[in-house]
Amino acid sequence: EAGVTQFPSHSVIEKGQTVTLRCDPISGHDNLYWYRRVMGKEIKFLLHFVKESKQDESGMPNNRFLAERTGGTYSTLKVQPAELEDSGVYFCASSQEMGSSYNEQFFGPGTRLTVL
Amino acid sequence: GQNIDQPTEMTATEGAIVQINCTYQTSGFNGLFWYQQHAGEAPTFLSYNVLDGLEEKGRFSSFLSRSKGYSYLLLKELQMKDSASYLCAVTRRWGYSTLTFGKGTMLLVSP
């Protein structure tokens, strides 16, 4: 079974440009999460999809970040325009539907974003 | 708010035992996860505790005390490949499992 995949693995852009990150969750996983780790800090939650719907987007930093999950499959996270403080590693995770005793999240390898 | 503390770095010798502690303060606690992350790779699940006590899984064990807001991850018979970052994370709401992470403990295993 394929794990969570993310594309690209690395992205280097200039301040003011736009970048779109993609996440393909494990097939059949209804839940998809985005997290971010900036240098020296802990991994922080950004938002959570249940199928195609945003369940919780309380962690999104500001309106320069837009996440979508068309058809409840893969998800994209667009940053427009990018700022220096957006640099970090963006992780995607997925898990099965609610109702299990615990909801183990499977993480992708992350996209390392560098904004110059 | 939430606060999760774990040591920044630890070192140990191959074959030894190491205990990585994690303390947390959170409302609506609903479980604690430990993840292992090698450099440049995805965090991978190690354990989950929601009730007090010890969960053992091979060389790894995890303990939880809800009243003390305390957990530890115990690694036995350390191997070089155990050198990694160990992340403590808590969940607050049943089912949603949004994870709140500590900064992670970098473990270096030396020969």
HADDOCK unambig.tbl for C-alpha pairs under 7 A between the chains (distance, minus, plus):
assign (segid A and resid 41 and name CA) (segid B and resid 103 and name CA) 6.07 0.50 0.50
assign (segid A and resid 42 and name CA) (segid B and resid 101 and name CA) 6.14 0.50 0.50
assign (segid A and resid 42 and name CA) (segid B and resid 102 and name CA) 5.73 0.50 0.50
assign (segid A and resid 42 and name CA) (segid B and resid 103 and name CA) 4.17 0.50 0.50
assign (segid A and resid 43 and name CA) (segid B and resid 101 and name CA) 5.85 0.50 0.50
assign (segid A and resid 44 and name CA) (segid B and resid 100 and name CA) 6.67 0.50 0.50
assign (segid A and resid 44 and name CA) (segid B and resid 101 and name CA) 6.83 0.50 0.50
assign (segid A and resid 45 and name CA) (segid B and resid 99 and name CA) 6.88 0.50 0.50
assign (segid A and resid 45 and name CA) (segid B and resid 100 and name CA) 6.99 0.50 0.50
assign (segid A and resid 98 and name CA) (segid B and resid 95 and name CA) 5.20 0.50 0.50
assign (segid A and resid 99 and name CA) (segid B and resid 95 and name CA) 6.28 0.50 0.50
assign (segid A and resid 103 and name CA) (segid B and resid 95 and name CA) 6.47 0.50 0.50
assign (segid A and resid 103 and name CA) (segid B and resid 97 and name CA) 5.98 0.50 0.50
assign (segid A and resid 106 and name CA) (segid B and resid 44 and name CA) 6.97 0.50 0.50
assign (segid A and resid 107 and name CA) (segid B and resid 42 and name CA) 5.55 0.50 0.50
assign (segid A and resid 107 and name CA) (segid B and resid 43 and name CA) 5.93 0.50 0.50
assign (segid A and resid 107 and name CA) (segid B and resid 44 and name CA) 6.86 0.50 0.50
assign (segid A and resid 108 and name CA) (segid B and resid 42 and name CA) 5.19 0.50 0.50
assign (segid A and resid 109 and name CA) (segid B and resid 40 and name CA) 6.93 0.50 0.50
assign (segid A and resid 109 and name CA) (segid B and resid 41 and name CA) 4.83 0.50 0.50
assign (segid A and resid 109 and name CA) (segid B and resid 42 and name CA) 3.94 0.50 0.50
assign (segid A and resid 110 and name CA) (segid B and resid 42 and name CA) 6.67 0.50 0.50
